Amino acid sequence: MRVILFSSRQYDRDTFNEVNAAYGFRLHFQESRLDAETAILAHGYEVVCPFVNDTVDAAVLEKLADGGTRLIALRSAGFNHVDLAAAARLGMTVARVPAYSPHAVAEHAVGMILALNRRLPRAVARTREGDFSLDGLLGFDLYGKTVGVIGTGAIGCTFGRIMAGFGTKLLAYSPPKPADDMLALGARYVPLDELLAESDIVSLHCPLLPDTYHLIDERALARMKRGAMLINTGRGGLVESNALIGALKSGHLGHLGLDVYEEEGGLFFEDHSDSPLQDDVLARLLSFPNVMITAHQAFFTREAMMEIARTTLGNARDWHNGSPSNVVREG
């Protein structure tokens, strides 16, 4: 069976080739992003494997179907970039990787909290230049602080366990029902406005759906404690990027950590160091000393990459054998 992986890099080659030794599929690695122009490259491939910033809308799916593609094997948990209605209409199956390493993303979120709180990037840069002063590096104890966790699936619960280990108080918001793991940690489920108003740190771990798009907007930011920290390792569209600028300028938002950005397509996962940054909002965010932005790397551990490859190829095998697994359907 022929499988083409779009937006692939050397690390994808390494992990997928290693795992594929047990499957024997014919893998083709394509560095280009999947879109309406590059879809022609998938002609003759039964399985197309897109990544998070590839375009998998109706127009792309129609071209893929014309070329013989029947399975969209996402190598991600999120599927908001796929037109599921169009896929169903075209008779195409969509499968995803529902879980790979919740520890990877949760630990990255915690790392951002620690780095922002203790001003670690600034401190390291100073000492490299011979400046060993402590002015401007004052942080706060995590012990006793209130952490709001929005989204308590596998990643949110893992994050909650880590933060509970620091001695923090946990608030949670995650419709439609509480998670037993969070309740066991002593977390209290509250309405979103209450979570925002009471939390010293707010961390986003929910999927991007129509009702979570711009969940954190100007109004939500205004509800947060003055000086609070916001962390997003979920999906870029959860946060209204433009609203962040005003909240940072006024000092109402004390710290910001982003591993995802709503306009990251065409930017993240690529090297643009030789050209001016064209995204004015992102450039402005990068200018704030209390902001840390990483390029969608929270998932990027060896354990997670291997599990993504195993699940993705396993999904392709199951589909080929007539028993598709991890299928995503509209609604």
Residue pairs with C-beta under 8 A, 6 or more apart in sequence:
1 25
1 26
1 46
1 47
1 316
1 320
2 25
2 26
2 28
2 44
2 45
2 46
2 47
3 25
3 26
3 27
3 28
3 45
3 46
3 47
3 48
3 49
3 73
3 313
3 316
4 27
4 28
4 29
4 30
4 41
4 42
4 45
4 47
4 48
4 49
5 12
5 16
5 27
5 28
5 29
5 30
5 49
5 51
5 75
6 30
6 32
6 33
6 34
6 38
6 42
6 48
6 49
6 50
6 51
6 54
7 30
7 31
7 32
7 33
7 34
7 50
7 51
7 53
7 54
7 269
8 16
8 29
8 30
8 31
8 51
9 31
9 269
11 300
11 305
12 29
12 75
12 305
12 309
13 29
15 302
15 305
15 306
15 308
15 309
16 27
16 29
16 309
16 312
16 313
17 27
18 306
18 309
19 306
19 309
19 310
19 313
20 27
20 309
20 313
23 313
23 316
23 317
25 47
25 313
25 316
28 45
30 38
30 41
32 38
32 41
33 53
33 54
33 55
33 265
33 266
34 42
34 48
34 50
34 54
34 55
34 56
34 60
35 54
35 55
35 60
36 55
36 59
36 60
36 63
39 60
39 63
39 64
39 67
40 63
40 67
42 48
42 64
42 67
42 69
43 67
43 68
44 67
44 68
45 67
45 68
45 69
46 68
46 69
46 70
46 71
46 320
47 69
47 70
47 71
47 73
47 316
47 319
48 64
48 69
48 71
48 72
48 73
49 72
49 73
49 74
49 75
49 312
50 56
50 72
50 74
50 75
50 81
50 82
51 75
51 76
51 269
52 76
52 78
52 81
52 296
53 81
53 264
53 265
53 266
53 268
53 269
54 81
55 81
56 72
56 81
56 82
56 83
57 83
57 86
58 83
58 85
58 86
61 72
61 83
61 86
61 87
61 90
61 92
62 86
62 90
64 72
64 92
65 90
65 91
65 92
69 92
70 91
70 92
70 93
71 92
71 93
71 94
71 95
71 315
71 316
71 319
71 324
72 82
72 87
72 92
72 93
72 94
72 95
73 95
73 312
73 315
73 316
73 319
74 82
74 94
74 95
74 96
74 97
74 312
74 328
75 97
75 308
75 309
75 312
76 96
76 97
76 308
77 96
77 97
77 98
77 99
77 100
77 207
78 96
78 207
78 208
78 235
79 94
79 96
79 328
80 207
80 208
80 209
80 235
80 237
82 94
82 328
84 94
84 328
84 329
84 330
85 330
87 93
87 94
88 329
88 330
93 319
93 324
93 327
94 327
94 328
94 329
95 315
95 316
95 319
95 324
95 325
95 326
95 327
95 328
96 315
96 326
96 328
97 307
97 308
97 311
97 312
97 315
97 326
98 311
98 326
99 154
99 307
100 299
100 304
100 307
100 308
100 311
101 299
101 301
101 303
101 304
101 307
102 153
102 154
102 155
102 157
102 158
103 158
103 301
103 303
104 298
104 299
104 300
104 301
104 303
104 304
105 155
105 158
105 159
105 205
105 233
105 298
105 299
106 155
106 156
106 158
106 159
106 162
106 205
107 162
108 233
108 259
108 294
108 297
108 298
109 159
109 203
109 205
109 231
109 233
109 257
109 259
109 298
110 159
110 162
110 163
112 231
112 233
112 257
112 259
112 292
112 294
113 142
113 201
113 203
113 229
113 231
113 257
114 120
115 121
115 257
115 292
116 229
116 255
116 256
116 257
116 290
116 292
117 139
117 140
117 142
117 229
117 255
118 137
118 139
119 136
119 137
119 139
121 292
122 136
122 137
122 289
123 137
126 132
126 133
142 163
142 166
142 167
142 168
143 166
143 167
143 168
144 167
144 168
144 169
145 168
145 169
145 200
145 201
146 168
146 169
146 170
146 171
146 198
146 199
146 200
146 201
147 160
147 163
147 168
147 169
147 170
147 171
147 199
147 200
147 201
147 202
147 203
148 171
148 172
148 173
148 195
148 196
148 198
148 199
148 201
148 202
148 203
149 156
149 159
149 160
149 163
149 170
149 171
149 172
149 173
149 174
149 182
149 187
149 203
149 205
150 156
150 172
150 173
150 174
150 192
150 195
150 202
150 203
150 204
150 205
150 206
150 215
151 173
151 174
151 204
151 205
151 206
151 207
151 234
152 160
152 172
152 174
152 178
152 179
152 181
152 182
152 187
152 205
153 174
153 179
153 205
153 206
153 207
155 205
155 233
156 172
156 174
156 179
156 182
156 203
156 205
156 206
157 179
157 181
157 182
159 203
159 205
160 170
160 172
160 181
160 182
160 185
160 187
161 181
161 185
163 170
163 201
164 170
164 185
164 186
168 201
169 186
170 182
170 185
170 186
170 187
170 188
171 187
171 188
171 189
171 190
171 194
171 195
171 198
171 199
172 178
172 179
172 182
172 187
172 188
172 189
172 190
172 195
173 189
173 190
173 191
173 192
173 195
174 182
174 189
174 206
178 187
178 189
182 189
183 189
190 198
192 215
192 220
193 223
195 202
196 202
196 220
196 223
196 224
197 223
197 224
197 225
198 225
199 224
199 225
199 228
200 225
200 228
200 229
201 228
201 229
201 230
201 231
202 216
202 224
202 228
202 229
202 230
202 231
203 230
203 231
203 232
203 233
204 215
204 216
204 230
204 231
204 232
204 233
204 234
204 238
204 239
205 233
205 234
206 212
206 215
206 234
206 238
207 234
207 235
208 234
208 235
208 236
208 237
208 238
212 238
213 237
213 238
214 237
214 238
214 239
214 240
215 238
215 239
216 230
216 232
216 238
216 239
216 240
216 243
217 240
217 243
218 240
218 243
218 246
218 247
221 230
221 243
221 244
221 247
221 252
221 253
222 247
222 252
224 230
224 252
224 253
226 251
226 252
226 254
227 251
227 252
227 254
228 253
228 254
228 255
229 254
229 255
229 256
229 257
230 239
230 253
230 255
230 256
230 257
231 256
231 257
231 258
232 238
232 239
232 257
232 258
232 259
232 260
233 257
233 259
233 260
233 298
234 260
235 260
236 258
236 260
236 261
236 262
236 263
236 264
237 262
238 260
239 258
239 262
240 262
241 261
241 262
241 263
241 281
241 282
241 285
242 281
244 253
244 256
244 285
245 281
245 284
245 285
247 253
248 256
248 285
248 288
248 290
248 291
254 290
255 290
255 291
256 285
256 288
256 290
256 291
256 292
257 291
257 292
257 293
258 285
258 291
258 292
258 293
258 294
259 293
259 294
259 295
259 296
259 297
259 298
260 296
261 267
261 268
261 282
261 293
263 279
263 281
263 282
264 295
264 296
267 279
267 282
267 295
268 295
268 296
269 295
269 296
277 283
277 286
282 293
285 291
285 293
286 293
299 308
311 326
314 325
315 324
315 325
315 326
318 324
318 325
319 325
